Amino acid sequence: MSQRDTLVHLFAGGCGGAVGAILTCPLEVVKTRLQPSSVTLYISEVQLNTMAGASPNLVGVAPSRAIYFAAYSNCKEKLSGVFDPHSTQVHMISAAMAGFTAITATNPIWLITTRLQLDARSRGEKRLGAFECVRKVYQTDGLRGFYRGMSASYAGISETVIHFVIYESIKQKLLECKTASMMENDEESVKEASDFVGMMLAAATSKTCATTIAYPHEVVRTRLREEGTKYRSFFQTLSLVVQEEGYGSPYRGLTTHLVRQIPNTAIMIATYELVVYLLNG
């Protein structure tokens, strides 16, 4: 893949992530506040200041998605010379490698974002600023503190793999149907609005399946990122959450998460595909 192609996917991924984040940020905050151990489930408090952490959230989403889609496209192209370009192996390995790369590069930003979103639950108090939050994390845990929750994020790569394997499969089926239709009518294949609607539906369907299966890692990650908690590792946290709060606790906030993730993913993927299409002519 040429340097221009990489830059196209970086830019398109950043655009997709940013647009999705801007439109669904309030639901992201609500979901995060339903996941921690100390949450008090009062609707008025959950709704309070739902735009808290919006700027760090956008700062995290844009580079994360840019890195992810650039890595995914690069990896997919390289693996296409080894496997069938449209095979499940290519999509699985590419999604896993892209997820690992994006998580490793942006975990500190997501830790700060989570802290800011959780801090905003306090009424009548001055909210924690991003720079102050960075200083507190460094003073308490040093550089290692910025990578809390990374093990849970790595576990979440399974969600990414499931999502993109299903998405690419549906996308390929839609493309095959359109190609067959065009050949029958002897028409030239061009992108239409309906193609992007199809991609949105494919993204929404695949993300729903993936999130439902892998959601517990989201709760574990939030717990690990809480300030001064008893949670230390992925499996220790998962076990403790189940023991203390019951078997349904790893799915706390799932409904809100799905309500946010379905439109977010559909918007993000469609924006990404549109930008790539426009830039590549």
N, C-alpha and C positions, 0 to 999 in steps of 0.2 A: 504494500500500500504506500502511495506517495505521501510526501509531507503535506501536500495540499489536501489529500483525502483525510488524513489524520486530523488536520485543522478543521475541516468541514464537520467531521463527527464530533470533535470537541465542542465546537460552537453550537451545533444542532442539539447535542445532549444538554449543554448548559441552558439553551433556550427552552427546551422541553421541561427540564426540571424546574426552572424559574417560573414559567407560566403555571405549571401545575401547583407549585408551592404557594404562589400568590393567591390563587383562587380557592385553595383548600386549607390554608394555614390555621384558621380558627379551630377546625376539627382536629388538626394535629395536636394543638395545645390541650383540647378537651381529652383526647385519647391518652396523652402523656400523664395528665393529672388523675386519670382513673387507674393507672398502673402501679404507683408507688405503695409502700407498706403503710405509710402514715396518712393516706388519703381519707378525708371526711366527705362522704358523698352527699353534700348539700348542693342542689342544682344551682343556687345563686352563686356559690363559691366556684363551682366548676365553670360557670359562664363568665366569671369575673375576669376582665382583661384578657380575653382570648387572643388578642394580638400580641401578648407578651412573648418575647423571643422570636418575633416574626423576622426581624432583620438578621439575627444570627442563623435562623432557619433558612433564609434565602441564601445567605453566604455559604451555608453548608450544602444546600441542595444543588446549586449551580455548578460548583466544581466537582461535586460527587458524581452527578449525572454526566458531566462533560468527560470526566476521566473514565467512567464506566462505559459509556457508549464508544469512546475512542478505543479503549482496550478490547471491548467486545468485537468491534468491527475488524481490528487488526488481527486478533486471535482467530476469528472466524475465517479470514482470508488465508492465513498461514496454514490452518488445519484443512482447508479445502483442497490442498495439494496432497494431503495424506489420506483423508476420508472422502466419502461422497459429500459434496458441498452442502447438501440439504439433509444430511443424516442427523440423527439424534445425538450421536457422539460429538459432532462438531458443535452443536448448540449447547450441550451440557458442559463440555470443557471450556468453551468460550465464556459462558455465563459465570462459571466458577472462577476462572482466572480474572475476569473483569470485576467480579464482586470482591475478590481478595485484594486486588489493586486499589479499588476505590475506598474500601473500608480502611485499609492500612494508611492511606494518604489523608483521610478526612476524619478519623475518629476523634481527634481533639476538638474539632469544631462541633461535632454532635454531642460530645460530653458537655460542653459549655451551653449549647442550646437546651439540652435537657435540664440542666441546673437552673437556667433562667426560667424555663417554663414551670418548673416545680416551685421555685421561689415565689412566683407571682400569686400563689394561693393565699398569702397573708394579706388580710384586710388592713387598711389604714397605715401601712408601713411603706417606707421608701423601697422600691424594688431594686434588686441587685443589678448593677450594670455589668456589661460584658467584660470590661477591663478589670473591674473589681473581682469578678468571678474568676478570671484567669489568675489573678494574683493570689486569691484564696486557695485555689487548687494547687498552685505551685508551692505555696507556703506549707500546706498540709501534707502533700504527698510527693512533691517534686515533679520532675518530668513524667515519671511513671503514672502519676495521677491522671494525666490527660488520656491515658490509654485504658482506663477502667471501662469494662463492658465490651472490650474488643472480642473476648472469647465468645460472648453471646452473639456479637455481630457476625463472627465467622460461622457460627452455627446457623445464622440466618442466610448464609449463602445457599443453603438447601432450598429456601424459598425462591431465591433468584433463579436457580437452575430449573426448578419446576415451572416457574412463570414463563421463562423464555423458551423452554422446550415446547410447552403447550402453545404459546403465542406464535412461534415460528411455524409450527405444524398447521395451525388454523390459517395463518397468513399464506402459506404455500398452497393450501387447498383453495383458498379464495382466488389466488393468482391463476391456478390451473383452470378453475371454472371460467374465469374471465378470458383467459387465452383461448380456451376451447370455443367460447361464444364468439370471440373476435374472428377466429379462423372460419367458423361456419358462415359468418356474415361478410367475410373478406374485408374486414375493417382493420385499420392500424390501431395498435394498442397504445393508448395515452392515459395518463392519470386523470381521474375524475374525482369529484367530491365524494361520490359513493365509495371509492376506494379507501379514502381516509376514514369514512364512517365505519367501514368494515374493519379497518385496523383498530379503531377505537373499541369496537365490540369484541374483537379478538383479544385485545389487551385487557379489557374489563373481565372477560371470562377467565382468562388464564391467571390473572392476579387474584381473583376470588378463590380459585382452587388452591393456589400456592399459599396464600395468606391463611386460609382456614387450616391447612395442614401444619404450617410451620409457625403459627402465631406465638406459642409460648416463649420463644426466644426474645420477643419484643418486651414481654413483662420482665424476664430475667435481666435483660440489658438495662432497662430503666432502674431496677432495684440495685444493680451493680454500680450505676452512676449516681445514686443518691449520695448525699454528703454524710460522712461518718456513720455508715451502716454496718450491720453484722454480716453482710453478704460479701463473700470473698472470691468465689469461683462459679463457673456456670452450673455444674452439677450440684454443688453444695447449695447454691441459691434455689435452684429448681426443687430440690428435695425439701428444703426448709419451707419454701412457699406452700408446697402441697401439704406438709405436715401441720403447719400452723393455721392455714386458711382453707384447707379442703381441696378436693380434686378440681374444682371449677376455677380456682384462683389463677392458674396460668392463662386463662382465657378472659381475664378481666379487661374490659375495654375493647373486646373484639368487635362488637357491633359498631361502635363509633369508628373504630379503625377501618372496618370494611366500608362504611358510609363515606369515609374520606378517601381510602385507597382506590376504590373503583373509579370514581371520576378523575382523581388525580393521575392514576396510571393511564387512563384513556386519553386524557388531555396531553400528558407528557409524551406518550408514544406518538400520537397523531402530530403533535408539534414537531417532534424530532424528525419523523418521516417526511413531513412537509418541508422543513428547512433543508434537509439533505436533498430532496427532490429539486427544490428551487435553486440551490447553489450548484447542483450538478447538471442543471439544465434538463 
